[in-house]
Structures are given as C-alpha cells and as structure tokens.
C-alpha cells in the first residue's frame, strides 16, 4: 500500500532579508578574523593598531551576540 505524504509545513516563518544580512555579517567576521591574523604576521604599517583593534571588536561582537548570548539565554 502506498503511503501518503504527511509532510506539514513549518510554522517557523522564513526571513530571507534577515538571513541575507546574517550572511553579510558572517562574511565580515570571517574577513576581520583573517585580517587580524594577517596583521600579526605582517610588517607594521601606519594604522595597523587601529585596524587590529577594529578587527578585535568585530570578532568579539560576533562571539558575544552569536555564541555567548544564545547560550546564556536558553533555560
């Protein structure tokens, strides 16, 4: 006997615009992470300290809001 397809639609709404910005944020974080490692290996240039600080803040924000906050908010 053939089984009927009982697949139901998800009740979770799709957010394509929000997902697009999540992808952009993830790419920015990956770039900041890679640039930070490059700055450690390369010769210092005039604004390397400022760029390294910006990369550090970006990666720390990603860790804070993307990993630590969701872990602490779960009950």
TITORDO-446381 format. One record per atom (N, C-alpha, C): residue in three letters; atom name; x, y, z. Coordinates in Angstrom, 2 decimals. Each point is the difference from the previous one (the first is absolute). Layout:
! residues N
ALA:CA:X:Y:Z
...
END
This chain:
! residues 75
UNK:N:0.83:-1.16:0.00
UNK:CA:-0.83:1.16:0.00
UNK:C:0.89:1.24:0.00
UNK:N:-0.39:0.99:-0.76
UNK:CA:0.75:1.24:-0.11
UNK:C:-0.24:0.89:1.21
UNK:N:1.08:0.57:0.52
UNK:CA:-0.16:0.90:1.12
UNK:C:-0.22:1.42:-0.50
UNK:N:-0.87:0.70:0.68
UNK:CA:-0.27:1.38:-0.37
UNK:C:1.12:0.90:0.55
UNK:N:0.23:1.06:-0.70
UNK:CA:0.98:0.98:0.44
UNK:C:-0.65:0.85:1.09
UNK:N:0.42:-0.18:1.23
UNK:CA:-0.59:0.73:1.11
UNK:C:0.89:1.14:0.47
UNK:N:0.84:0.48:-0.88
UNK:CA:0.90:1.10:0.34
UNK:C:-0.81:1.26:0.22
UNK:N:0.19:0.63:1.15
UNK:CA:-0.67:1.26:0.29
UNK:C:1.00:1.13:-0.12
UNK:N:-0.50:1.15:-0.33
UNK:CA:0.85:1.18:-0.13
UNK:C:0.48:0.44:1.39
UNK:N:1.17:0.57:0.03
UNK:CA:0.56:0.49:1.24
UNK:C:-0.77:1.24:0.46
UNK:N:-0.19:0.11:1.29
UNK:CA:-0.67:1.19:0.54
UNK:C:0.98:1.13:0.21
UNK:N:1.30:-0.27:-0.18
UNK:CA:1.02:1.04:0.15
UNK:C:0.02:0.85:-1.26
UNK:N:-0.20:1.32:0.12
UNK:CA:-0.04:0.85:-1.19
UNK:C:1.38:0.15:-0.64
UNK:N:0.00:0.13:-1.29
UNK:CA:1.25:0.22:-0.74
UNK:C:0.32:1.50:0.00
UNK:N:1.27:0.32:0.17
UNK:CA:0.44:1.39:0.02
UNK:C:1.17:0.15:-0.97
UNK:N:-0.27:0.09:-1.30
UNK:CA:1.11:0.05:-0.96
UNK:C:0.87:1.25:0.13
UNK:N:-0.58:1.14:0.34
UNK:CA:0.80:1.22:0.12
UNK:C:0.91:-0.09:1.22
UNK:N:-0.54:-0.47:1.12
UNK:CA:0.80:-0.15:1.21
UNK:C:1.11:-1.04:-0.23
UNK:N:-0.32:-1.08:-0.69
UNK:CA:1.01:-1.01:-0.28
UNK:C:1.11:0.56:-0.89
UNK:N:-0.36:0.88:-0.94
UNK:CA:0.99:0.63:-0.87
UNK:C:0.98:0.84:0.83
UNK:N:-0.52:0.75:0.98
UNK:CA:0.88:0.81:0.83
UNK:C:0.82:-0.86:0.95
UNK:N:-0.53:-1.14:0.42
UNK:CA:0.80:-0.94:0.79
UNK:C:1.19:-0.51:-0.81
UNK:N:-0.23:-0.25:-1.28
UNK:CA:1.10:-0.45:-0.87
UNK:C:1.04:1.11:-0.14
UNK:N:-0.46:1.22:-0.22
UNK:CA:0.94:1.12:-0.11
UNK:C:0.79:0.19:1.30
UNK:N:-0.67:-0.11:1.15
UNK:CA:0.67:0.13:1.29
UNK:C:1.02:-1.11:0.18
UNK:N:-0.34:-1.21:-0.42
UNK:CA:0.94:-1.12:0.11
UNK:C:1.22:0.21:-0.88
UNK:N:-0.20:0.51:-1.20
UNK:CA:1.14:0.29:-0.88
UNK:C:0.88:1.10:0.57
UNK:N:-0.61:1.02:0.58
UNK:CA:0.78:1.06:0.63
UNK:C:0.82:-0.54:1.17
UNK:N:-0.58:-0.90:0.78
UNK:CA:0.73:-0.59:1.12
UNK:C:1.15:-0.88:-0.48
UNK:N:-0.23:-0.75:-1.06
UNK:CA:1.07:-0.83:-0.55
UNK:C:1.14:0.88:-0.52
UNK:N:-0.35:1.09:-0.65
UNK:CA:1.01:0.93:-0.50
UNK:C:0.77:0.64:1.15
UNK:N:-0.69:0.40:1.05
UNK:CA:0.67:0.62:1.16
UNK:C:0.92:-1.01:0.67
UNK:N:-0.43:-1.24:0.11
UNK:CA:0.82:-1.04:0.62
UNK:C:1.27:-0.23:-0.82
UNK:N:-0.14:-0.14:-1.32
UNK:CA:1.16:-0.23:-0.86
UNK:C:0.93:1.22:-0.02
UNK:N:-0.57:1.19:-0.05
UNK:CA:0.81:1.21:-0.01
UNK:C:0.77:0.16:1.31
UNK:N:-0.62:-0.39:1.10
UNK:CA:0.69:0.06:1.29
UNK:C:1.23:-0.88:0.03
UNK:N:-0.13:-1.22:-0.52
UNK:CA:1.16:-0.88:-0.06
UNK:C:1.06:0.53:-0.95
UNK:N:-0.43:0.60:-1.10
UNK:CA:0.95:0.58:-0.94
UNK:C:0.79:1.14:0.65
UNK:N:-0.69:0.81:0.80
UNK:CA:0.68:1.12:0.65
UNK:C:1.04:-0.47:1.01
UNK:N:-0.23:-1.15:0.63
UNK:CA:1.02:-0.55:0.91
UNK:C:1.24:-0.45:-0.76
UNK:N:-0.16:-0.48:-1.23
UNK:CA:1.11:-0.56:-0.76
UNK:C:0.73:1.04:-0.85
UNK:N:-0.69:1.07:-0.36
UNK:CA:0.57:0.97:-0.95
UNK:C:0.82:1.07:0.72
UNK:N:0.76:0.73:-0.78
UNK:CA:0.73:1.15:0.51
UNK:C:-1.01:1.07:0.43
UNK:N:0.28:0.71:1.07
UNK:CA:-0.93:1.05:0.43
UNK:C:-0.12:1.11:-1.05
UNK:N:-1.20:0.48:-0.19
UNK:CA:-0.21:1.13:-0.90
UNK:C:-0.69:1.10:0.80
UNK:N:-0.16:1.20:-0.57
UNK:CA:-0.41:1.16:0.81
UNK:C:-1.25:-0.18:0.88
UNK:N:-1.01:-0.65:-0.46
UNK:CA:-1.23:-0.14:0.78
UNK:C:-0.26:-1.44:0.42
UNK:N:1.03:-0.79:0.16
UNK:CA:-0.20:-1.42:0.32
UNK:C:-0.63:-0.19:1.37
UNK:N:0.34:0.84:0.96
UNK:CA:-0.58:-0.14:1.34
UNK:C:-1.49:0.29:-0.02
UNK:N:-0.41:1.03:-0.73
UNK:CA:-1.42:0.35:-0.09
UNK:C:-0.79:-1.09:-0.74
UNK:N:0.57:-0.52:-1.06
UNK:CA:-0.68:-1.05:-0.77
UNK:C:-0.09:-1.28:0.83
UNK:N:1.04:-0.32:0.74
UNK:CA:-0.02:-1.17:0.86
UNK:C:-1.04:0.15:1.11
UNK:N:-0.11:1.19:0.56
UNK:CA:-1.02:0.26:1.03
UNK:C:-1.40:-0.15:-0.59
UNK:N:-0.22:0.49:-1.20
UNK:CA:-1.30:-0.13:-0.66
UNK:C:-0.32:-1.47:-0.29
UNK:N:0.99:-0.76:-0.45
UNK:CA:-0.19:-1.44:-0.23
UNK:C:-0.34:-0.72:1.30
UNK:N:0.68:0.37:1.07
UNK:CA:-0.24:-0.63:1.30
UNK:C:-1.41:0.29:0.49
UNK:N:-0.44:1.23:-0.12
UNK:CA:-1.36:0.36:0.43
UNK:C:-1.04:-0.75:-0.83
UNK:N:0.22:-0.10:-1.30
UNK:CA:-0.94:-0.71:-0.88
UNK:C:-0.11:-1.47:0.38
UNK:N:1.12:-0.64:0.22
UNK:CA:-0.01:-1.43:0.36
UNK:C:-0.61:-0.20:1.39
UNK:N:0.29:0.89:0.94
UNK:CA:-0.58:-0.12:1.34
UNK:C:-1.52:0.23:-0.02
UNK:N:-0.48:0.91:-0.83
UNK:CA:-1.44:0.17:-0.14
UNK:C:-0.65:-1.25:-0.58
UNK:N:0.66:-0.60:-0.98
UNK:CA:-0.53:-1.23:-0.58
UNK:C:-0.05:-1.12:1.03
UNK:N:1.05:-0.12:0.81
UNK:CA:0.00:-1.01:1.05
UNK:C:-1.07:0.28:1.05
UNK:N:-0.12:1.25:0.38
UNK:CA:-0.96:0.36:1.03
UNK:C:-1.44:-0.20:-0.41
UNK:N:-0.36:0.53:-1.15
UNK:CA:-1.39:-0.07:-0.43
UNK:C:-0.34:-1.28:-0.75
UNK:N:0.99:-0.65:-0.57
UNK:CA:-0.29:-1.19:-0.79
UNK:C:0.14:-1.31:0.75
UNK:N:0.84:-0.02:1.04
UNK:CA:0.25:-1.26:0.71
UNK:C:-0.34:0.12:1.48
UNK:N:0.56:0.99:0.68
UNK:CA:-0.15:0.07:1.46
UNK:C:-1.43:0.39:0.40
UNK:N:-0.56:1.02:-0.64
UNK:CA:-1.36:0.42:0.36
UNK:C:-1.04:-1.10:-0.22
UNK:N:0.00:-0.70:-1.14
UNK:CA:-0.98:-1.07:-0.15
UNK:C:0.18:-1.14:1.01
UNK:N:1.23:-0.27:0.38
UNK:CA:0.22:-1.05:0.99
UNK:C:-0.53:0.39:1.38
UNK:N:0.15:1.26:0.36
UNK:CA:-0.47:0.45:1.30
UNK:C:-1.50:0.22:0.05
UNK:N:-0.63:0.26:-1.15
UNK:CA:-1.43:0.27:0.00
UNK:C:-0.85:-1.27:0.02
UNK:N:0.59:-1.15:-0.26
UNK:CA:-0.76:-1.25:0.03
UNK:C:-0.25:-0.42:1.44
UNK:N:-1.19:-0.42:0.25
UNK:CA:-0.34:-0.44:1.38
UNK:C:-0.19:-1.49:0.05
END
